[in-house]
Amino acid sequence: MLRQRTLKNSIRTTGVGLHTGARVELTLRPAPVDAGIVFHRVDLATPVTIPAQAVNVGDTRLSSTLALDGTSISTVEHLMSALAGVGVDNLHVDVAGPELPIMDGSAGPFVFLLQSAGIVEQQALKRYLRVRSSVEIRDGDKWARFDPFPGFKLDFTIDFPHPVFGTENRHVVVDFAEHSYVKEVARARTFGFMQDVEAMRSAGLALGGSLQNAIVLDDTRVLNTEGLRYDNEFVKHKVLDAIGDLYLLGRPLIGQYTAFKPGHALNNVLARALLARHDAWEIVAFDTDDEVPSAFQDWAVIGAA
């Protein structure tokens, strides 16, 4: 059977905020059973605590931003994705700033931090949110849907009018019964277009963005000299983002998420729509290993040296 997990040890890192360009200190600390993922703004005179829940997402324009009583923490999706990918249920996240560090633009550095701290099992069964019936939302030509599925599967299509986005870069299906999050998703970096980056910087945004933490494209090509980490890195990063956004449901998801032209807003609206449909989901736990969907059975418990 799979039990809830947290970290064996606290671990700290520093980095640059993508939008402010400011140095940010981040500390990950073990949390007790059933605590969930909890963020803390520790740079304020009176620290503010914000549970990592879909209903606490206040802004989705450039990232997923948690907000509560006028205090916010932005760009939480890459860490949340890493936590989902390695199966951490309970964690305190101390952030000394208004946003998480962007690191290299992927979830890879967060996976490394978690593994370095050590991941340990706790004395309580892991609980999952299982989709019982389909829920769909649409926004113009964009749409997203949850369907019942005996595992965890994402089917994503993106659409950008750019020569780099061929057929192989537009669509991906990731079934975690067959694919490894750490090997095949975690290292996919965020991406942006040079003209958009220039406009955002003029507006005081993306001040920490660079070729070291994002894939940047001009009118015809990728500007990063090292190229892409995956042939379909663009759409895989959208999958990475969605995994983080969906972990704001508060539990690992048993179901399929299919989306066309997805983004943080679409992910959050669908998550809220699912939660509002109490007949469309249920919380489940498994008493034996044979009952656990194969999508979750390759999670390793990694003890820090």
C-alpha positions in Angstrom: 0.0 0.0 0.0 1.1 3.6 -0.5 1.4 5.8 2.5 1.5 9.6 2.8 4.9 11.1 2.4 6.9 14.1 3.6 10.6 15.1 3.7 13.1 13.5 6.0 15.0 16.7 6.5 14.5 20.4 5.9 16.4 21.9 2.9 17.0 25.4 1.7 17.9 27.0 -1.6 18.0 30.5 -3.2 17.2 31.7 -6.6 15.8 34.6 -8.7 12.2 35.4 -9.1 11.1 35.3 -12.7 9.1 38.5 -12.7 10.7 40.6 -9.9 14.3 39.6 -10.7 14.8 39.7 -6.9 16.7 37.1 -4.9 14.3 34.6 -3.2 15.1 32.2 -0.3 13.1 29.0 -0.2 12.9 26.5 2.6 11.1 23.1 2.4 10.2 21.6 5.8 8.6 18.3 6.8 4.9 18.4 7.7 2.7 16.0 9.7 0.1 13.6 8.3 -2.9 15.3 6.6 -1.2 18.7 6.7 -1.1 18.9 2.9 1.2 21.4 1.1 1.2 24.7 3.0 3.0 27.9 1.8 4.3 30.6 4.2 5.3 34.1 3.3 8.1 34.5 5.9 9.6 37.8 4.7 6.6 39.7 6.2 6.5 41.3 9.7 3.7 38.9 10.4 4.1 35.7 8.3 1.1 34.7 6.3 0.1 31.0 5.7 -1.7 30.0 2.4 -2.7 26.4 1.9 -2.0 25.1 -1.6 -5.6 24.7 -2.7 -7.3 25.5 -6.1 -9.7 27.8 -4.3 -6.8 30.0 -3.1 -5.5 30.7 -6.6 -6.0 34.4 -7.2 -4.2 35.2 -10.4 -3.4 33.0 -13.4 -2.2 35.5 -16.0 1.5 34.6 -16.0 1.7 31.8 -13.5 -0.4 30.2 -10.7 -0.5 32.7 -7.8 -1.8 31.7 -4.4 -3.5 34.6 -2.6 -5.1 35.1 0.8 -6.2 38.3 2.6 -4.1 40.6 0.3 -0.9 38.4 0.4 0.3 36.4 -2.6 2.9 33.9 -3.6 3.3 33.4 -7.3 4.9 30.9 -9.7 4.0 27.9 -7.4 3.3 25.5 -10.3 6.8 24.1 -10.8 7.3 23.1 -7.2 3.8 21.8 -7.0 4.5 19.7 -10.1 7.6 18.3 -8.6 5.8 17.4 -5.3 3.1 15.6 -7.3 5.7 13.9 -9.5 7.6 12.3 -6.5 4.6 11.7 -4.4 5.0 14.2 -1.5 1.7 14.8 0.3 2.7 17.0 3.3 5.1 19.9 3.3 5.7 23.4 4.7 7.1 25.8 2.1 8.7 28.9 3.5 9.1 31.7 0.9 11.0 34.9 1.6 9.5 36.9 -1.2 6.4 37.3 -3.4 7.3 34.5 -5.8 9.1 31.2 -5.9 12.6 31.1 -7.6 12.3 30.2 -11.2 15.5 28.0 -11.0 16.1 26.7 -14.6 12.5 27.1 -15.7 11.6 23.5 -15.1 10.7 21.3 -12.1 14.0 19.4 -12.3 15.9 21.5 -9.6 12.9 21.0 -7.2 12.9 17.3 -7.8 16.7 17.3 -6.9 16.0 19.3 -3.7 13.3 16.9 -2.6 15.4 13.9 -3.3 18.4 15.5 -1.5 16.3 16.1 1.6 15.0 12.6 1.6 11.4 11.4 1.1 9.9 9.3 3.9 6.6 7.5 4.4 4.3 8.4 7.2 1.9 6.4 9.3 -1.3 7.1 7.3 -2.6 5.9 3.9 -2.2 8.1 0.9 -5.6 9.4 -0.3 -6.5 10.1 -3.9 -9.1 12.2 -5.6 -10.8 9.9 -8.2 -12.8 11.3 -11.1 -16.2 9.5 -11.2 -17.8 11.4 -14.2 -16.7 13.8 -16.9 -16.4 17.5 -16.3 -15.6 19.9 -19.2 -15.2 23.7 -19.5 -14.7 25.8 -22.6 -13.3 29.3 -23.2 -13.6 30.3 -26.9 -11.6 27.7 -28.8 -9.8 26.5 -25.7 -11.2 23.6 -23.7 -10.3 21.1 -21.0 -12.0 18.0 -19.6 -11.6 15.5 -16.8 -12.7 11.9 -17.5 -12.7 8.8 -15.4 -9.5 6.7 -15.9 -7.9 4.0 -13.8 -4.6 5.9 -13.4 -3.2 9.3 -14.2 -3.1 10.4 -17.9 -2.8 13.8 -19.6 -3.5 14.4 -23.3 -2.5 17.9 -24.4 -2.5 19.9 -27.6 -1.0 23.4 -27.9 -1.2 25.7 -30.9 1.2 28.5 -31.6 1.7 30.2 -35.0 5.4 29.7 -35.1 7.6 27.5 -37.5 9.2 25.7 -34.6 5.9 24.2 -33.5 5.6 21.3 -35.9 3.2 18.4 -35.4 5.6 16.7 -33.0 5.7 19.8 -30.8 2.0 20.4 -30.6 0.6 17.2 -29.0 1.6 14.7 -26.3 0.0 12.0 -24.3 1.6 11.1 -21.0 0.3 8.1 -19.2 2.2 7.6 -15.9 1.6 3.8 -16.0 4.1 4.0 -18.9 6.1 7.2 -18.5 8.4 8.5 -15.8 7.7 12.0 -14.5 11.3 12.5 -13.4 12.8 11.3 -16.7 10.3 12.4 -19.3 8.5 15.5 -17.8 10.4 17.2 -15.0 13.2 18.8 -17.1 10.8 20.5 -19.6 11.4 24.3 -19.4 9.0 27.2 -19.6 9.2 29.1 -22.9 8.5 32.5 -24.3 8.8 34.6 -27.4 11.3 37.4 -27.7 8.7 40.0 -28.6 6.6 39.0 -25.6 9.6 39.1 -23.3 10.4 42.7 -24.4 6.8 43.8 -23.8 6.7 42.2 -20.4 10.0 43.8 -19.3 8.6 47.2 -20.4 5.7 46.5 -18.1 8.1 45.6 -15.2 7.6 41.9 -15.6 9.9 39.0 -16.5 12.9 40.9 -15.0 14.5 37.7 -13.9 14.0 35.8 -17.2 17.0 34.7 -19.2 18.2 32.0 -21.5 19.3 30.2 -18.3 15.8 29.7 -17.1 13.6 29.7 -20.2 13.5 28.6 -23.8 13.3 31.8 -25.9 12.2 32.0 -29.5 12.6 34.7 -32.0 10.5 34.8 -35.2 12.0 31.6 -36.6 14.1 29.6 -34.2 15.1 28.7 -30.6 17.7 31.1 -29.3 19.1 28.8 -26.6 22.5 27.5 -27.9 22.0 24.1 -26.2 18.7 23.5 -28.0 15.8 21.5 -26.6 15.9 18.9 -23.8 13.0 16.9 -25.4 11.8 17.0 -29.0 8.4 18.0 -27.6 9.6 20.1 -24.7 7.1 22.9 -25.3 4.0 20.8 -24.9 5.7 18.7 -22.2 6.2 21.9 -20.2 2.4 22.6 -20.4 1.9 19.1 -19.0 4.4 19.9 -16.2 2.4 23.1 -15.4 -0.9 21.2 -15.4 0.4 18.5 -13.1 1.3 21.3 -10.6 -1.9 23.2 -11.1 -4.0 20.0 -10.6 -2.1 19.1 -7.4 -3.9 22.1 -6.0 -6.9 19.8 -5.8 -5.1 18.6 -2.6 -4.7 15.0 -3.6 -3.1 12.9 -6.4 -5.6 12.7 -9.2 -6.9 9.4 -10.5 -8.4 10.3 -13.9 -7.5 11.7 -17.3 -7.1 15.4 -18.2 -7.5 16.3 -21.8 -7.0 19.9 -23.0 -6.6 22.0 -26.1 -4.6 25.2 -25.8 -4.4 24.9 -22.0 -3.0 27.4 -19.5 -3.0 28.2 -15.8 -6.4 29.8 -16.0 -8.0 26.8 -17.8 -6.4 24.4 -15.4 -7.7 26.3 -12.4 -11.2 26.8 -13.7 -11.6 23.1 -14.5 -10.2 22.1 -11.0 -12.8 24.4 -9.4 -15.5 23.1 -11.6 -14.7 19.5 -10.6 -14.6 20.3 -6.9 -18.0 22.0 -7.2 -19.5 18.8 -8.7 -19.5 16.6 -5.6 -21.1 13.8 -7.6 -18.2 13.8 -10.0 -15.4 12.8 -7.7 -14.6 10.8 -4.5 -11.7 10.5 -2.1 -10.2 6.9 -2.0 -7.4 5.1 -0.3 -6.0 1.6 -0.9 -5.3 -1.1 1.7 -3.1 -3.3 -0.5 -0.5 -2.8 -3.2 -2.6 -4.6 -5.8 -5.3 -2.0 -5.5 -3.0 1.0 -6.2 -3.1 2.1 -9.9 0.1 1.3 -11.7 0.5 5.0 -12.5 1.6 5.6 -8.9 3.5 2.4 -8.1 7.0 3.6 -9.3 7.2 6.4 -6.7 10.4 5.7 -4.8 11.0 6.5 -1.1 14.4 8.2 -1.2 16.3 8.6 2.1 18.8 11.4 2.3 22.4 10.2 3.0 
